């Protein structure tokens, strides 16, 4: 049986996190030393790129510092609370990285990665995915990109309007009409 190092016992981590909530910099340093390797490993499993995992870890620890006063040991272990923060940070980094990739695709006027981007949408079967790609192919290229960027990549209508230099109402209309055309095509 492997014994736990006293420096990373759940009780100690809970106490350190409570102290961090009181803005104790030394407790933060100890908490970082005790948890950073484990959290970096978790970040690597989520984002799969070292530099992105390191950015995720940095952002997560900033959030831990600023929000530790909200931690309640009675509701769960410190490491679980921190992993939740890390996971949310990782998802934000993945979305941002996806948006940057989409902007490059938009600038290059390419739809070659459409199937790959739809693969990332949860809950879509392989048969539905093929039908969806076929029906998306029936849409105007710019309208199709707006729809995919909104639903597969998570862009807001406001972000799309700003990126495309179009009025917000225009982008909303494109998406609404594209969804109606897509629904008609998929029902056929």
Secondary structure, DSSP 8 states (H G I E B T S, - for coil): -----GGG-HHHHHHHHHHHHTT-HHHHHHHHHHHHHHHHHHHHHHH--HHHHHHHHHHHHHHHHHHGGG--GGGS-HHHHHHHHHHHHHHHHHHHHHHHHHHHHHHHT--TTHHHHHHTSTT--HHHHHHHHHHHTTS-HHHHHHHHHHHTS---HHHHHHHHT--HHHHHHHHHHHHHHHHHHHH-
